[in-house]
């Protein structure tokens, strides 16, 4: 870290809390970047210079600084930049400071027909209007391929003075910290497999965890239930879909006849399926039953309850993004092969990041299927195929890919995501 020691971390203690109604879309108490350099390296044995933390009201006006804001989750937060304290904006203009916008919990595409998400063109226009040099702006997003799409945009539009945009896999970056607070296990593969064998009578084919409040997150279990295979998956479903979010749109995105018929059949049987709710994984589900943030805080024992992970990402309908959070990194750490209902080419992006996927177990052709509804059907049908295989045979299948499972754990143990971020960030503040 050649450049970090030149800066202090500035906390904007004058910034009001996020208030969308008043077009205030930042939280000035953000500490994501500060914590990365303060806490995460110690879990990984890295040495990083300690930086002073200074409140804006105590800043001397001379020290170079990094100031970090948490963004409102919609990507139209750029409309509030002008409301940031003028003292900070003037320092950013003059090059004294670097301003970081942290959207590390969301993974929207950088370009979109949806004004809530469309970002690059209006952001560059707003920076020009405010006379803020883009090179002094840093944007962190959980769209883990954002940097490549930003590069393409800048090349296409001949943009020389560029923002610094990085896409991260947030939980992969933090995985050692999660291990330190005992959210994850430290078993070797053989120890993990021995626990599975000892618990064989209770082990199921699948586990689907980490929030079930949208149609496409509930449909996998609904599909298994519709074919009498609900006992092959552990999941936690408190309601079918919060606010009716996320039913595949076959009007604007026409699907084939077979997919439409499949979705209509599920829609017709939904009332009957809902009578079987709630589904629970372990005792922690009782604590979360009425909580919007349910499906996030389980005991780490859930990873020894199933062989395979079914992961529907948070927003699989988005294009030109890869939004891969809890259900990927944590389950890779815990030696689980996965099926993903995610953004187009999610498996490809994982392989590019050094992880192994499992074509010897699963038909992964769904990953390149552009129609989002058909892609969901393909994933559910593959899940059903595996669920029909006797559990003894599935244990053999699982063990056959142990080298890949160990490899994925080692990728996470190597802190690849953390090192990548730290090197990139140091370059961004040079």
C-alpha positions in Angstrom: 0.0 0.0 0.0 2.2 2.8 -1.3 -0.3 5.7 -1.2 -2.7 5.1 1.7 -0.4 6.5 4.4 -0.7 10.0 2.8 -4.3 10.2 3.8 -6.5 10.6 6.8 -10.0 9.1 6.9 -12.5 11.9 7.0 -15.9 11.4 8.6 -18.5 13.9 7.4 -20.3 14.4 10.8 -22.3 17.3 9.2 -24.2 15.1 6.7 -27.8 14.4 7.6 -29.1 10.9 7.5 -30.5 9.5 4.3 -33.9 11.0 3.5 -35.1 10.1 0.1 -38.1 12.5 0.4 -35.7 15.4 0.8 -33.2 14.0 -1.9 -30.6 13.2 0.6 -29.2 9.9 -0.5 -26.0 9.5 1.5 -25.0 8.5 5.0 -21.9 10.5 6.1 -21.0 8.0 8.8 -19.9 5.3 6.4 -17.0 3.2 7.5 -16.7 0.4 5.0 -13.4 1.5 3.5 -11.9 2.5 6.8 -12.9 -0.9 8.3 -11.4 -2.8 5.4 -8.0 -1.3 6.1 -8.4 -1.3 9.9 -9.8 -4.7 10.6 -9.8 -7.1 7.6 -6.0 -7.3 7.1 -5.4 -8.5 10.6 -7.6 -11.5 9.9 -5.4 -12.2 6.9 -2.0 -11.5 8.4 -1.5 -8.4 6.2 0.2 -5.2 7.5 -1.4 -1.9 6.6 -0.5 1.5 7.8 -2.9 2.9 10.4 -4.6 6.1 9.3 -6.0 8.8 11.5 -9.7 9.3 11.6 -10.8 12.9 11.6 -14.2 14.5 11.8 -15.0 17.2 9.3 -15.6 19.7 12.0 -12.0 19.1 13.2 -10.3 18.9 9.9 -7.5 21.4 9.4 -8.2 22.0 5.7 -4.8 20.8 4.7 -4.5 17.1 5.3 -5.3 14.9 2.3 -8.3 12.8 3.0 -10.5 10.0 2.0 -14.2 10.5 2.7 -16.7 7.6 2.4 -20.4 7.8 2.0 -22.9 5.0 2.0 -25.4 5.3 -0.9 -29.1 4.9 -1.0 -29.7 1.6 -2.7 -31.2 3.0 -5.9 -28.4 4.1 -8.2 -29.8 7.6 -8.7 -28.0 8.8 -5.6 -25.9 11.1 -7.8 -28.8 13.5 -7.7 -27.8 14.4 -4.1 -24.1 15.0 -4.6 -24.6 18.8 -4.6 -26.0 18.5 -1.1 -22.7 17.3 0.4 -20.9 19.9 2.5 -19.3 22.5 0.2 -16.1 22.3 2.2 -15.7 18.7 1.1 -16.7 19.3 -2.5 -14.2 22.2 -2.8 -11.5 19.9 -1.4 -12.4 17.2 -3.9 -12.3 19.8 -6.8 -8.8 20.9 -5.7 -7.5 17.4 -5.4 -7.0 17.5 -1.6 -9.4 14.6 -1.1 -10.9 11.5 -2.7 -14.6 10.9 -2.3 -15.8 7.3 -2.0 -19.4 6.3 -2.7 -20.0 2.8 -1.2 -22.8 0.7 -2.7 -21.2 -2.5 -1.6 -24.6 -4.2 -0.7 -26.2 -3.7 -4.1 -25.2 -4.7 -7.6 -27.1 -2.7 -10.2 -25.9 -2.5 -13.8 -24.2 0.7 -14.6 -26.4 1.3 -17.6 -30.1 0.7 -17.7 -33.4 1.8 -19.1 -34.6 2.1 -15.5 -33.9 5.7 -14.3 -33.4 4.3 -10.8 -30.5 2.2 -12.0 -29.1 4.1 -15.0 -25.9 5.6 -13.7 -22.9 6.3 -15.9 -24.2 9.0 -18.3 -26.1 11.1 -15.7 -23.2 10.7 -13.2 -20.6 12.0 -15.6 -22.9 14.8 -16.5 -23.4 15.7 -12.8 -19.7 15.6 -12.1 -19.1 18.0 -15.1 -21.9 20.3 -13.8 -20.4 20.4 -10.4 -16.8 20.7 -11.8 -15.7 17.7 -9.9 -12.8 15.8 -11.5 -14.0 12.2 -12.1 -10.5 10.9 -11.2 -11.1 12.0 -7.6 -14.3 9.9 -7.4 -14.3 6.3 -6.3 -17.4 4.1 -6.6 -17.6 0.6 -4.9 -20.4 -1.7 -6.0 -21.5 -5.3 -5.5 -21.8 -5.6 -9.2 -18.6 -7.6 -9.3 -18.1 -7.0 -13.1 -18.8 -3.2 -13.0 -15.2 -2.3 -13.8 -15.2 -4.1 -17.2 -18.5 -2.5 -18.2 -17.3 0.9 -17.1 -14.2 0.5 -19.2 -16.3 -0.4 -22.2 -18.5 2.7 -21.7 -15.5 5.0 -21.4 -13.8 3.5 -24.5 -17.1 3.8 -26.5 -17.6 7.4 -25.4 -13.9 8.5 -25.5 -13.8 9.4 -21.8 -10.3 10.1 -20.7 -10.8 11.5 -17.2 -12.5 8.5 -15.6 -14.1 7.7 -12.3 -12.5 4.8 -10.4 -15.2 2.1 -10.3 -14.6 -1.4 -8.8 -17.0 -4.3 -8.5 -16.5 -6.6 -5.5 -17.9 -9.8 -4.2 -18.6 -8.3 -0.8 -18.8 -11.5 1.3 -15.7 -13.0 -0.4 -13.8 -9.8 0.7 -15.0 -10.2 4.3 -14.9 -14.0 4.6 -12.0 -14.1 7.1 -13.8 -11.6 9.3 -16.9 -13.8 9.2 -14.8 -16.8 10.2 -13.3 -14.8 13.1 -16.7 -14.0 14.6 -17.7 -17.7 14.2 -20.3 -17.2 11.5 -18.4 -19.9 9.4 -16.7 -23.1 10.3 -13.0 -23.9 10.0 -13.4 -27.7 9.2 -11.2 -29.4 6.7 -13.0 -31.0 3.9 -12.6 -34.5 5.4 -13.9 -33.3 8.7 -16.9 -31.6 7.0 -17.6 -34.8 5.1 -17.4 -36.9 8.2 -20.1 -34.7 9.8 -22.3 -35.1 6.8 -21.9 -38.9 6.9 -22.7 -39.0 10.7 -25.8 -36.9 10.0 -26.8 -38.9 6.9 -30.4 -39.6 7.9 -31.1 -35.8 8.2 -29.0 -34.6 5.3 -31.0 -33.3 2.3 -30.0 -32.8 -1.3 -30.3 -29.0 -1.2 -30.2 -26.0 1.0 -31.6 -22.6 -0.1 -30.9 -19.9 2.4 -30.4 -16.1 2.6 -33.8 -14.4 2.2 -36.9 -15.8 0.5 -39.1 -12.7 -0.1 -39.3 -12.6 -3.9 -41.1 -14.9 -6.4 -37.9 -16.1 -8.0 -36.4 -17.0 -4.6 -39.5 -18.9 -3.5 -40.2 -20.6 -6.8 -37.4 -23.3 -6.4 -39.1 -24.7 -3.3 -42.6 -24.2 -4.9 -41.4 -26.2 -7.9 -40.0 -29.1 -5.7 -43.3 -29.1 -3.7 -45.3 -29.3 -7.0 -43.5 -32.5 -7.9 -43.6 -34.0 -4.4 -39.9 -33.4 -3.6 -40.2 -30.7 -1.0 -38.4 -33.0 1.6 -35.2 -32.8 -0.5 -34.4 -29.1 0.4 -34.0 -27.1 3.5 -35.2 -23.5 3.2 -36.7 -20.7 5.2 -39.8 -19.1 3.7 -42.0 -16.8 5.9 -44.1 -15.5 3.0 -44.2 -16.1 -0.7 -43.1 -12.7 -1.9 -42.8 -9.4 -0.1 -45.0 -6.9 -2.0 -45.3 -9.4 -4.8 -41.8 -8.7 -6.0 -40.1 -10.6 -8.7 -42.5 -12.7 -10.7 -40.9 -13.4 -14.1 -42.3 -11.0 -16.8 -43.2 -13.0 -19.9 -44.9 -10.1 -21.6 -41.9 -7.7 -21.9 -39.6 -10.6 -22.1 -41.5 -13.3 -24.0 -40.7 -16.9 -23.0 -41.3 -20.1 -24.9 -44.6 -22.0 -24.6 -43.2 -24.6 -22.2 -41.9 -21.9 -19.8 -45.1 -20.0 -19.9 -47.1 -23.1 -19.1 -44.7 -24.0 -16.2 -45.1 -20.5 -14.7 -48.9 -20.5 -15.1 -49.1 -23.9 -13.4 -47.1 -22.6 -10.4 -49.2 -19.4 -10.3 -52.3 -21.5 -10.2 -51.0 -23.8 -7.4 -49.6 -20.9 -5.3 -52.6 -20.7 -2.9 -52.2 -24.4 -2.0 -48.5 -24.1 -1.6 -48.8 -21.0 0.6 -50.8 -23.1 3.1 -47.7 -25.1 3.7 -45.7 -22.0 4.9 -43.6 -21.3 6.8 -40.6 -23.4 6.1 -37.7 -23.3 8.5 -34.1 -24.4 8.4 -33.0 -24.2 12.1 -33.9 -22.6 15.4 -32.8 -19.2 14.3 -35.7 -19.0 11.9 -38.1 -18.6 14.8 -36.3 -15.4 15.7 -36.6 -14.0 12.2 -40.1 -14.9 11.2 -41.4 -11.3 11.3 -38.2 -9.7 10.2 -37.7 -8.1 6.8 -34.0 -9.1 7.1 -34.8 -12.7 7.7 -32.7 -15.5 6.1 -29.5 -13.8 6.9 -28.4 -14.9 10.3 -28.4 -18.7 10.7 -26.3 -20.9 12.9 -23.2 -22.2 11.0 -24.6 -25.7 11.5 -26.8 -25.2 8.4 -23.9 -26.0 6.1 -23.7 -29.6 7.4 -27.4 -30.2 6.7 -27.3 -30.5 2.9 -24.9 -31.5 0.1 -25.7 -28.8 -2.6 -26.6 -25.2 -2.5 -29.5 -23.6 -4.5 -28.7 -19.9 -4.9 -31.1 -17.5 -6.5 -29.3 -14.1 -6.5 -31.0 -11.0 -5.3 -31.8 -9.5 -8.7 -31.3 -12.1 -11.5 -33.3 -10.0 -14.0 -30.7 -7.3 -14.2 -28.4 -7.3 -17.3 -24.7 -6.6 -17.6 -24.1 -7.3 -13.9 -23.1 -10.1 -11.6 -24.6 -9.7 -8.2 -23.3 -12.6 -6.1 -23.6 -12.3 -2.4 -24.0 -14.5 0.7 -25.2 -17.7 -1.0 -22.0 -18.0 -3.1 -19.0 -17.1 -0.9 -20.3 -18.6 2.3 -21.4 -21.9 0.7 -18.2 -22.1 -1.2 -16.3 -21.7 2.1 -18.4 -24.5 3.5 -17.7 -26.9 0.7 -20.9 -26.8 -1.2 -21.4 -27.1 -5.0 -24.1 -24.8 -6.3 -26.8 -24.1 -8.8 -27.3 -20.3 -9.4 -30.4 -18.6 -10.7 -28.6 -15.4 -11.3 -27.6 -12.8 -13.8 -26.6 -14.0 -17.3 -23.1 -15.6 -17.3 -22.8 -15.7 -13.5 -20.9 -19.0 -13.6 -18.6 -17.7 -16.2 -17.8 -14.7 -14.1 -17.1 -16.9 -11.1 -14.7 -19.0 -13.2 -12.9 -15.8 -14.3 -12.4 -14.9 -10.6 -10.7 -18.2 -10.0 -13.5 -20.4 -8.7 -14.5 -23.9 -10.0 -18.1 -24.7 -11.1 -19.6 -28.1 -11.4 -20.5 -29.2 -14.9 -19.8 -32.8 -14.0 -22.7 -32.7 -11.5 -25.1 -30.2 -13.0 -26.1 -29.2 -16.5 -24.8 -25.6 -16.5 -26.2 -24.6 -19.9 -28.7 -22.4 -18.1 -25.9 -19.9 -17.4 -25.9 -18.7 -21.0 -29.7 -18.8 -21.5 -30.7 -15.1 -22.2 -34.4 -15.5 -21.5 -34.7 -14.9 -17.7 -37.9 -17.0 -17.3 -36.5 -20.0 -19.2 -33.3 -19.7 -17.3 -35.3 -20.1 -14.0 -37.2 -23.1 -15.4 -33.9 -24.7 -16.5 -32.4 -24.2 -13.0 -35.5 -25.6 -11.3 -35.6 -28.7 -13.6 -32.0 -29.4 -13.0 -32.6 -29.1 -9.3 -35.5 -31.6 -9.6 -33.3 -34.0 -11.5 -30.7 -34.1 -8.7 -33.5 -34.4 -6.1 -34.7 -37.6 -7.7 -31.3 -39.2 -7.3 -31.0 -41.3 -4.1 -29.1 -39.5 -1.4 -26.5 -42.3 -1.2 -25.6 -41.7 -4.8 -25.6 -37.9 -4.2 -23.0 -38.5 -1.4 -20.8 -40.2 -4.0 -21.4 -37.4 -6.5 -20.5 -34.8 -3.8 -17.3 -36.6 -2.8 -16.2 -36.9 -6.5 -15.8 -33.1 -6.7 -13.9 -32.7 -3.4 -10.8 -31.3 -5.2 -12.9 -28.5 -6.6 -14.6 -27.8 -3.3 -11.2 -27.6 -1.6 -9.9 -25.4 -4.4 -12.8 -22.9 -3.9 -12.1 -22.8 -0.2 -8.4 -22.1 -0.9 -9.4 -19.3 -3.3 -11.3 -17.7 -0.4 -8.5 -18.5 2.1 -6.0 -16.7 -0.2 -7.8 -13.4 0.4 -7.8 -12.9 -3.4 -10.8 -10.5 -3.3 -9.4 -8.5 -0.4 -5.9 -8.2 -2.0 -7.5 -7.3 -5.3 -9.5 -4.5 -3.7 -6.6 -3.2 -1.7 -4.3 -3.0 -4.7 -7.0 -1.4 -6.8 -7.8 1.1 -4.1 -4.2 2.1 -3.6 -3.9 2.8 -7.3 -7.1 4.8 -7.3 -5.8 7.2 -4.6 -2.3 7.6 -6.1 
